[in-house]
C-alpha cells in the first residue's frame, strides 16, 4: 500500500524519453492547496529461497526517499501499482554490468526496512541483509506500469562501498545501518513502452536479468553444487561448514524443536523451514524427539520450553554422542546468541536439595570435592537452600532465628566455597549480569561463619511464609527455577551438558516440581559422571 499516489500516465503507447509525469494546470491548483505527506511505501517482501517458490519474509517499508534527479522518475509514481516485492534471485555486483548498461542514471534513493523492527519476523529480514552484505549481492526488482516494465529497483547493502560510490549514494543513507536496513535505487529502463507494445523487445528486463551468469567463484564439485542451492539459507542461519560436513554422512538423523518461537512441527516458521531445506540437501533424515537423533536443533527462542522436556534428560546423560545446536534469531535473547551454535557439549553443573545435605552431609561433601577436582564439572549451593539445610540438620522444620547460634554440619561445605572449589550463589536472571558477578565475588570473600549467617538470613526471608509441610516442595521449586535460569545463560549452556539436582534417597518418591522435568534429579548413590575420569584413582 502507499500513502501518496501521483496521477496515472494517460497514454502508455507513447515513447517515454523522460519519466516526468505531466500534470495539468487544473491539477496544479488543487495540489497547491495542501502540502502532500512525505511518501513511503508499505507491503510484503517475498524471497525465492527455493527456485520458483516464494517465502514471505516480513512486511517492509520504503521511506526517506531522496529528491528525484532533475525532477525525473519517482518511486511514488513507479511503485503506484506495486503492492509487494518478490526477490527471485541475488546477483554478484560484478555480474550486473549488462543491466547497468541498459539503465539510465539513478533517479532516487531510499531505505528499505522492516515495517516493525521489534517484530520477531524482522530478525529474518536482518539476517537476509547480513547475507547480502557478506556475499556482496544485489537484488533486482522490475517495476511496471500498465504492463510495461519501465524501471528497475536495485536493493543492496549500505556496506557495499564500491557499488555505493558507483551509484553515488548520499552518505546519510549509509549511516548506522548495522544490517537493519538496505538501500534501494530507482534506475529507468531505457526501452520505450511503444516497443513493448509492438512485441519487438518484450520482457527485455527479465531476459537481461536471466542471462546474468551464476555468481562467480563457485566450485563445480557435485556436493558443493548441491549445497550452493541452499547457500542463502546457510548464510541466513550462519550454519558452520563443519556442521554441514558432519550432516553429509549417510543418513544422519536429526530432529528440530522450535515451539513456540518459530512454529511447531506441522506448521514450522520461516527460519525452521530454511533449516529443513538445508538439511534436506544434505540427505539427513528427520525423526521425532523421542527417536535416536544424532543431532538436535533448538530454535534459540524455544530454549526455555526445550529445557523443560523430560526426554532431554536421558539424551544428555546417556547419549554423549548426541549433539545439540541452537539456530535462528529471537528478541528474547541477545544477538550474540543468534545463528547456529553448538551447546551442551560435556560435563555439567550440580546443586543439592536441603534434605540431601541434612541427611548425608559427608556424602555430599565427598561428591563436592570430586566435582571440584574434575575439569568439566562444577557445583554450587543456593544461599536460601544452604540455610534451610542447616535448619533441617538442627532438627527444625523451617529456618528460624535461633539456629543462627547452633553448630552446623555445613561448615566443611562452606570451607570448599571459601577455598574457591564451589560457589554459594543464585543463577543470574539476565544476560551479562554484572551485578550477579559482583555479588558472587563478594560472597566468596566472606569468612565461613559470616557466609553461614548470610545463608540463614536468606533462608528465613525466603521460606518465612511456607508451612512446615510444604517447605520441601517449595525448596524444590526454588532449586528447579534457579538451575533452569543457569542453564539458559550462554556461558553455562556453551560449556556444560548436564544440569543435576542431588536429592536425598528419601525424596525420590516425591513428585518433581512443575517445570523441573528437564533437569536431572538423582540421589548420590545413583549419580554417575559417566566419563571414567576418576577410574583407577
C-alpha positions as CSV (number, residue, x, y, z in Angstrom):
1,X,0.0,0.0,0.0
2,X,1.1,3.6,-0.5
3,X,0.2,6.8,1.3
4,X,0.5,9.1,-1.8
5,X,-0.1,8.4,-5.5
6,X,0.6,10.6,-8.5
7,X,-1.8,10.7,-11.4
8,X,-1.6,7.8,-13.9
9,X,0.0,8.2,-17.3
10,X,-2.7,8.8,-19.9
11,X,-1.0,7.2,-22.9
12,X,1.3,4.3,-22.2
13,X,1.8,3.7,-26.0
14,X,3.7,7.0,-26.3
15,X,7.5,6.9,-26.4
16,X,8.9,7.5,-22.9
17,X,12.0,9.6,-23.1
18,X,11.5,11.1,-19.7
19,X,9.7,9.8,-16.7
20,X,8.4,13.2,-15.7
21,X,4.6,13.0,-15.1
22,X,2.6,15.7,-17.0
23,X,0.4,17.5,-14.5
24,X,-2.4,19.6,-15.9
25,X,-3.0,23.2,-15.0
26,X,-6.2,22.4,-13.3
27,X,-4.5,19.8,-11.1
28,X,-1.7,22.3,-10.1
29,X,-4.2,24.5,-8.3
30,X,-5.5,21.5,-6.2
31,X,-2.0,20.4,-5.4
32,X,-1.0,23.8,-4.2
33,X,-3.9,23.9,-1.7
34,X,-2.2,21.4,0.7
35,X,1.3,20.0,1.3
36,X,1.5,16.3,0.4
37,X,2.6,13.9,3.1
38,X,6.1,12.5,2.9
39,X,5.9,9.5,0.6
40,X,6.5,6.0,1.8
41,X,5.6,2.5,0.5
42,X,4.5,-0.5,2.6
43,X,4.0,-4.1,1.5
44,X,5.1,-7.7,1.9
45,X,8.6,-8.8,0.9
46,X,8.9,-12.3,-0.6
47,X,12.1,-14.2,-1.4
48,X,12.5,-17.3,-3.6
49,X,14.8,-19.3,-1.2
50,X,13.8,-22.3,-3.3
51,X,13.5,-21.9,-7.0
52,X,10.0,-20.7,-8.1
53,X,8.7,-20.9,-4.6
54,X,8.3,-17.6,-2.8
55,X,8.5,-17.3,1.0
56,X,7.2,-14.2,2.8
57,X,9.9,-12.7,5.0
58,X,8.0,-9.8,6.6
59,X,6.2,-6.6,6.0
60,X,8.6,-3.9,4.8
61,X,8.5,-0.2,4.2
62,X,10.5,2.0,1.8
63,X,11.0,5.5,3.2
64,X,13.3,8.5,3.4
65,X,13.4,8.8,-0.4
66,X,15.8,11.4,-1.8
67,X,14.6,14.1,-4.2
68,X,14.4,12.7,-7.8
69,X,17.2,13.6,-10.2
70,X,16.3,16.6,-12.3
71,X,12.6,16.1,-11.5
72,X,12.8,12.7,-13.2
73,X,11.2,9.4,-12.3
74,X,10.0,9.0,-8.8
75,X,9.3,5.9,-6.7
76,X,5.9,7.3,-5.7
77,X,4.9,7.1,-9.4
78,X,6.8,4.0,-10.4
79,X,5.5,1.9,-7.5
80,X,1.9,3.1,-7.6
81,X,0.8,-0.3,-8.9
82,X,3.2,-2.4,-6.7
83,X,1.7,-4.0,-3.6
84,X,4.6,-6.4,-2.8
85,X,8.2,-7.1,-3.7
86,X,9.4,-10.5,-4.8
87,X,13.1,-11.2,-5.0
88,X,13.7,-14.2,-7.2
89,X,17.4,-14.2,-7.4
90,X,20.5,-12.5,-6.0
91,X,23.4,-11.3,-8.1
92,X,27.0,-10.5,-7.5
93,X,27.8,-6.8,-8.0
94,X,30.3,-7.7,-10.8
95,X,27.6,-9.6,-12.7
96,X,25.4,-6.6,-13.0
97,X,27.3,-4.7,-15.7
98,X,24.9,-5.6,-18.6
99,X,22.0,-4.4,-16.5
100,X,23.6,-1.1,-15.6
101,X,24.4,-0.5,-19.3
102,X,20.6,-0.9,-20.1
103,X,19.6,1.6,-17.5
104,X,19.8,5.4,-17.1
105,X,21.2,7.2,-14.2
106,X,19.9,6.7,-10.7
107,X,16.7,8.8,-10.2
108,X,16.1,8.3,-6.5
109,X,17.5,6.5,-3.4
110,X,15.6,5.4,-0.3
111,X,15.8,3.0,2.7
112,X,14.1,-0.4,2.9
113,X,13.5,-1.8,6.3
114,X,11.0,-3.9,8.4
115,X,7.7,-2.2,9.0
116,X,8.1,-3.1,12.7
117,X,11.7,-3.6,13.7
118,X,10.6,-5.0,17.1
119,X,8.7,-7.8,15.4
120,X,10.3,-11.3,15.5
121,X,9.9,-11.6,11.8
122,X,12.1,-8.5,11.3
123,X,15.1,-10.6,12.6
124,X,14.8,-12.8,9.5
125,X,15.0,-9.7,7.3
126,X,18.1,-8.5,9.2
127,X,19.6,-12.0,8.6
128,X,18.8,-11.5,4.9
129,X,20.6,-8.1,4.9
130,X,23.6,-9.8,6.6
131,X,23.7,-12.4,3.9
132,X,23.6,-9.7,1.1
133,X,26.4,-7.8,2.8
134,X,28.6,-10.8,3.4
135,X,28.1,-12.2,-0.1
136,X,28.2,-8.8,-1.8
137,X,25.0,-9.5,-3.6
138,X,22.2,-7.3,-5.0
139,X,18.5,-7.9,-5.7
140,X,16.9,-6.5,-8.8
141,X,13.1,-5.9,-9.0
142,X,11.4,-4.7,-12.2
143,X,8.8,-2.0,-11.8
144,X,5.8,-2.0,-14.2
145,X,3.0,0.4,-15.1
146,X,0.0,-0.9,-17.0
147,X,2.0,-3.9,-18.1
148,X,5.1,-2.1,-19.3
149,X,8.4,-2.6,-17.5
150,X,9.8,0.9,-17.1
151,X,12.3,0.9,-14.3
152,X,14.4,-1.3,-12.0
153,X,14.6,-1.2,-8.2
154,X,18.0,-2.2,-7.0
155,X,18.2,-3.5,-3.4
156,X,21.6,-3.7,-1.8
157,X,23.5,-3.3,1.4
158,X,24.9,0.1,2.5
159,X,28.2,-1.8,3.3
160,X,29.0,-2.3,-0.4
161,X,31.4,0.6,-0.7
162,X,32.3,0.2,-4.4
163,X,28.7,0.0,-5.5
164,X,27.7,2.9,-3.3
165,X,30.4,5.1,-4.8
166,X,29.5,4.0,-8.4
167,X,25.8,4.9,-7.8
168,X,26.8,8.0,-5.7
169,X,24.6,7.1,-2.7
170,X,24.2,10.0,-0.3
171,X,26.3,9.4,2.8
172,X,23.4,10.0,5.3
173,X,21.6,6.9,3.9
174,X,24.6,4.7,4.7
175,X,25.0,5.7,8.4
176,X,24.0,3.5,11.3
177,X,23.0,0.6,9.1
178,X,24.1,-2.4,11.3
179,X,22.2,-4.6,8.8
180,X,18.8,-3.2,10.0
181,X,18.1,-1.6,6.6
182,X,19.0,-2.0,3.0
183,X,19.2,0.7,0.3
184,X,17.0,0.9,-2.8
185,X,17.9,2.8,-6.0
186,X,15.5,3.5,-8.8
187,X,17.0,3.3,-12.3
188,X,15.0,3.9,-15.5
189,X,15.0,1.1,-18.1
190,X,16.0,2.6,-21.4
191,X,13.4,0.8,-23.6
192,X,10.2,2.5,-24.7
193,X,6.7,1.3,-23.8
194,X,5.8,1.5,-27.5
195,X,8.4,-1.1,-28.4
196,X,6.9,-3.3,-25.6
197,X,3.5,-3.0,-27.2
198,X,4.9,-4.0,-30.6
199,X,6.4,-7.1,-29.1
200,X,9.8,-6.4,-30.6
201,X,11.6,-6.4,-27.3
202,X,9.0,-7.9,-24.9
203,X,10.3,-8.9,-21.5
204,X,13.7,-7.3,-22.0
205,X,14.1,-6.7,-18.3
206,X,13.5,-10.3,-17.4
207,X,15.6,-11.6,-20.3
208,X,18.6,-9.4,-19.5
209,X,18.4,-10.4,-15.8
210,X,18.0,-14.1,-16.5
211,X,21.0,-14.0,-18.8
212,X,23.3,-13.0,-16.0
213,X,25.8,-15.6,-15.1
214,X,25.6,-17.6,-11.8
215,X,27.6,-15.7,-9.1
216,X,31.2,-16.2,-9.9
217,X,33.9,-18.1,-7.9
218,X,31.8,-21.2,-7.0
219,X,33.0,-24.7,-7.3
220,X,31.7,-27.3,-9.8
221,X,32.0,-30.1,-7.3
222,X,28.7,-32.0,-7.1
223,X,28.5,-31.9,-3.4
224,X,29.2,-28.2,-3.3
225,X,26.7,-27.6,-6.1
226,X,24.0,-29.3,-4.0
227,X,24.7,-27.0,-1.1
228,X,25.1,-24.0,-3.4
229,X,21.3,-24.2,-4.0
230,X,20.9,-23.6,-0.2
231,X,23.7,-21.0,0.1
232,X,21.3,-18.2,1.0
233,X,19.6,-20.2,3.8
234,X,23.1,-21.4,5.0
235,X,24.2,-17.8,5.3
236,X,20.9,-16.6,6.9
237,X,21.3,-19.2,9.6
238,X,25.1,-18.9,9.9
239,X,25.5,-22.7,9.7
240,X,29.1,-23.7,10.2
241,X,30.9,-25.6,7.4
242,X,31.9,-28.3,10.0
243,X,28.3,-29.0,10.8
244,X,27.3,-29.2,7.1
245,X,30.2,-31.7,6.5
246,X,29.0,-33.7,9.6
247,X,25.4,-33.9,8.3
248,X,26.7,-35.1,4.9
249,X,27.5,-38.5,6.3
250,X,25.0,-41.2,5.2
251,X,21.5,-40.9,6.8
252,X,22.3,-38.7,9.7
253,X,19.2,-38.5,11.9
254,X,18.1,-35.1,13.3
255,X,15.2,-33.5,15.0
256,X,14.1,-29.9,15.4
257,X,12.4,-28.2,18.3
258,X,11.0,-24.8,17.5
259,X,7.9,-24.4,19.6
260,X,6.6,-21.8,20.3
261,X,9.1,-19.3,18.9
262,X,9.1,-20.4,15.3
263,X,6.0,-22.6,14.8
264,X,5.5,-26.3,15.6
265,X,6.3,-29.5,13.7
266,X,3.2,-29.4,11.5
267,X,3.4,-25.6,10.9
268,X,7.1,-24.5,11.1
269,X,8.1,-20.9,10.9
270,X,10.4,-19.1,8.5
271,X,13.8,-20.0,10.0
272,X,12.8,-23.6,10.7
273,X,11.7,-24.0,7.1
274,X,15.1,-22.7,5.9
275,X,16.9,-25.1,8.2
276,X,14.9,-28.0,7.0
277,X,15.6,-27.0,3.4
278,X,19.4,-27.0,4.1
279,X,19.2,-30.3,5.9
280,X,17.2,-31.9,3.1
281,X,20.1,-31.0,0.8
282,X,22.5,-33.0,3.0
283,X,20.2,-36.1,2.8
284,X,19.9,-36.1,6.6
285,X,16.8,-37.9,7.9
286,X,14.2,-36.1,10.1
287,X,13.0,-38.0,13.2
288,X,10.9,-37.2,16.3
289,X,12.5,-36.1,19.6
290,X,11.8,-39.5,21.1
291,X,13.7,-41.3,18.4
292,X,17.5,-41.8,18.2
293,X,18.5,-38.5,16.7
294,X,22.2,-37.8,16.2
295,X,21.8,-34.0,16.1
296,X,19.1,-32.0,17.8
297,X,18.4,-28.4,16.6
298,X,16.6,-26.0,19.0
299,X,15.3,-22.6,17.9
300,X,17.0,-20.0,20.0
301,X,13.7,-18.6,21.1
302,X,12.4,-22.0,22.1
303,X,15.2,-22.9,24.6
304,X,13.0,-22.5,27.7
305,X,10.4,-25.0,26.5
306,X,13.1,-27.4,25.3
307,X,14.8,-27.4,28.7
308,X,11.6,-28.4,30.3
309,X,11.3,-31.7,28.3
310,X,11.9,-34.9,30.2
311,X,13.2,-36.6,27.1
312,X,16.1,-34.3,27.1
313,X,17.5,-35.6,30.4
314,X,18.2,-39.1,29.0
315,X,19.8,-37.9,25.8
316,X,22.2,-35.6,27.7
317,X,23.0,-38.1,30.4
318,X,23.1,-41.4,28.5
319,X,23.9,-40.5,24.9
320,X,27.1,-38.4,24.8
321,X,27.3,-38.8,21.0
322,X,24.1,-36.7,20.5
323,X,25.0,-33.1,19.6
324,X,22.8,-30.0,20.3
325,X,22.7,-26.8,18.2
326,X,20.7,-23.7,18.5
327,X,19.6,-21.8,15.4
328,X,17.7,-18.7,14.4
329,X,17.1,-15.3,15.9
330,X,14.7,-14.0,18.6
331,X,14.1,-10.8,20.5
332,X,14.2,-12.7,23.9
333,X,17.9,-13.4,23.6
334,X,20.9,-11.2,22.9
335,X,22.1,-11.1,19.3
336,X,25.3,-12.8,20.3
337,X,23.2,-16.0,20.6
338,X,21.7,-15.7,17.1
339,X,22.9,-18.0,14.3
340,X,23.8,-21.7,14.6
341,X,25.8,-22.6,17.7
342,X,26.7,-25.8,19.4
343,X,25.5,-26.1,23.0
344,X,25.6,-28.6,25.9
345,X,29.0,-30.2,25.0
346,X,30.4,-32.0,28.1
347,X,30.4,-32.1,31.9
348,X,27.7,-30.4,34.0
349,X,26.6,-28.3,36.9
350,X,25.4,-29.9,40.2
351,X,23.4,-28.4,43.1
352,X,21.8,-30.0,46.1
353,X,18.4,-30.2,47.9
354,X,18.4,-29.1,51.6
355,X,17.4,-32.6,52.8
356,X,20.3,-34.2,50.8
357,X,22.8,-32.2,52.8
358,X,21.0,-32.6,56.1
359,X,20.7,-36.4,55.8
360,X,24.1,-37.1,54.3
361,X,26.5,-34.2,54.8
362,X,29.5,-36.5,54.5
363,X,28.4,-38.0,51.2
364,X,27.5,-34.5,49.8
365,X,30.9,-33.1,50.9
366,X,32.7,-36.0,49.2
367,X,30.8,-35.5,45.9
368,X,31.5,-31.8,46.0
369,X,35.3,-32.4,46.5
370,X,35.3,-34.8,43.5
371,X,33.4,-32.3,41.3
372,X,35.9,-29.6,42.3
373,X,38.7,-31.8,41.0
374,X,37.0,-32.6,37.7
375,X,37.9,-30.2,34.8
376,X,34.4,-30.4,33.3
377,X,32.1,-30.2,36.3
378,X,31.1,-27.5,38.8
379,X,28.8,-27.4,41.8
380,X,27.0,-24.6,43.7
381,X,24.5,-24.1,46.6
382,X,21.7,-21.6,46.6
383,X,22.1,-19.5,49.8
384,X,18.5,-19.9,50.9
385,X,18.8,-23.7,50.3
386,X,22.0,-23.9,52.3
387,X,20.3,-22.1,55.2
388,X,17.4,-24.4,55.1
389,X,19.7,-27.5,55.1
390,X,21.3,-26.1,58.3
391,X,17.8,-25.7,59.9
392,X,16.8,-29.3,59.0
393,X,20.2,-30.6,60.3
394,X,19.5,-28.8,63.6
395,X,16.1,-30.6,63.9
396,X,13.9,-27.7,62.8
397,X,11.2,-28.0,60.2
398,X,11.8,-24.5,58.9
399,X,14.5,-21.8,59.4
400,X,14.2,-19.7,62.5
401,X,16.4,-17.1,64.1
402,X,17.6,-19.4,67.0
403,X,19.5,-21.7,64.5
404,X,22.0,-18.8,63.9
405,X,23.8,-19.7,67.0
406,X,23.7,-23.5,66.6
407,X,26.6,-25.7,65.3
408,X,26.4,-26.6,61.6
409,X,27.3,-29.5,59.5
410,X,27.6,-27.0,56.7
411,X,31.0,-25.6,57.8
412,X,33.1,-28.1,55.9
413,X,31.0,-27.5,52.8
414,X,31.4,-23.7,53.2
415,X,35.1,-24.2,53.6
416,X,35.1,-25.5,50.0
417,X,33.3,-22.4,48.9
418,X,35.8,-20.2,50.8
419,X,38.7,-22.0,49.0
420,X,37.0,-21.4,45.6
421,X,36.2,-25.0,44.9
422,X,32.4,-24.4,44.7
423,X,30.1,-21.4,44.8
424,X,27.3,-20.2,47.1
425,X,25.2,-18.1,44.8
426,X,22.0,-17.9,42.8
427,X,21.9,-18.1,39.0
428,X,21.9,-14.8,37.1
429,X,18.4,-13.8,35.8
430,X,19.6,-11.8,32.8
431,X,22.3,-11.9,30.2
432,X,25.7,-10.2,31.1
433,X,24.5,-9.5,34.6
434,X,27.4,-7.5,36.2
435,X,25.6,-7.2,39.5
436,X,25.5,-11.0,39.8
437,X,29.2,-11.2,39.2
438,X,29.9,-8.7,41.9
439,X,27.5,-10.3,44.4
440,X,29.0,-13.8,43.8
441,X,32.5,-12.4,44.2
442,X,31.6,-10.6,47.5
443,X,30.1,-13.8,48.9
444,X,33.3,-15.6,48.0
445,X,35.3,-13.2,50.2
446,X,33.2,-13.8,53.3
447,X,34.6,-15.8,56.2
448,X,32.9,-19.2,56.6
449,X,30.9,-18.1,59.7
450,X,29.7,-14.9,58.0
451,X,28.7,-16.9,54.9
452,X,26.6,-19.2,57.1
453,X,24.9,-16.3,58.7
454,X,24.1,-14.8,55.3
455,X,22.6,-18.2,54.1
456,X,20.4,-18.5,57.3
457,X,19.1,-14.9,56.8
458,X,18.3,-15.6,53.2
459,X,16.5,-18.9,54.1
460,X,14.4,-17.2,56.8
461,X,13.4,-14.5,54.4
462,X,12.6,-16.9,51.5
463,X,10.6,-19.5,53.5
464,X,9.0,-17.3,56.1
465,X,5.5,-17.8,54.7
466,X,5.8,-21.5,53.9
467,X,4.1,-24.1,56.1
468,X,6.2,-26.9,57.5
469,X,4.5,-29.5,55.3
470,X,5.1,-27.5,52.1
471,X,8.6,-26.3,52.7
472,X,10.5,-29.1,50.9
473,X,8.2,-28.8,47.9
474,X,8.8,-25.0,47.8
475,X,12.5,-25.7,48.1
476,X,12.3,-28.0,45.0
477,X,10.6,-25.2,43.1
478,X,13.3,-22.7,44.1
479,X,16.1,-25.1,43.0
480,X,14.3,-26.0,39.8
481,X,13.8,-22.4,38.7
482,X,17.3,-21.4,39.7
483,X,19.0,-24.2,37.8
484,X,16.9,-23.6,34.7
485,X,17.9,-20.0,34.8
486,X,21.5,-21.0,35.0
487,X,21.1,-23.5,32.1
488,X,19.7,-20.8,29.9
489,X,22.6,-18.5,30.4
490,X,25.1,-18.6,27.4
491,X,28.3,-19.2,29.5
492,X,26.7,-22.3,31.0
493,X,24.9,-23.8,28.0
494,X,28.0,-23.2,25.9
495,X,30.2,-25.2,28.3
496,X,28.1,-27.7,30.2
497,X,25.9,-30.6,29.2
498,X,24.1,-31.9,32.3
499,X,22.3,-29.9,35.0
500,X,21.8,-32.1,38.0
501,X,19.9,-31.8,41.3
502,X,21.2,-34.2,44.1
503,X,18.3,-35.2,46.4
504,X,18.1,-37.4,49.5
505,X,17.2,-41.1,48.9
506,X,14.1,-40.4,51.0
507,X,12.9,-37.8,48.5
508,X,12.9,-39.9,45.4
509,X,9.2,-40.7,45.7
510,X,8.2,-37.0,45.9
511,X,6.9,-35.6,42.6
512,X,9.1,-33.3,40.7
513,X,8.2,-29.6,40.6
514,X,6.4,-28.1,37.6
515,X,9.0,-27.0,35.0
516,X,11.7,-29.2,36.6
517,X,11.2,-32.3,34.4
518,X,14.0,-31.3,32.1
519,X,16.6,-31.3,34.9
520,X,18.4,-34.5,36.1
521,X,17.3,-35.4,39.6
522,X,19.3,-38.1,41.3
523,X,20.4,-39.5,44.7
524,X,24.1,-39.6,45.5
525,X,24.2,-43.4,45.1
526,X,22.6,-43.2,41.6
527,X,24.6,-40.3,40.3
528,X,27.5,-41.0,37.9
529,X,29.8,-38.8,35.9
530,X,29.9,-41.4,33.1
531,X,33.3,-40.3,31.8
532,X,35.7,-42.6,33.8
533,X,37.7,-39.6,34.9
534,X,38.3,-41.0,38.4
535,X,38.8,-44.6,37.1
536,X,41.7,-46.1,39.0
537,X,42.2,-43.2,41.3
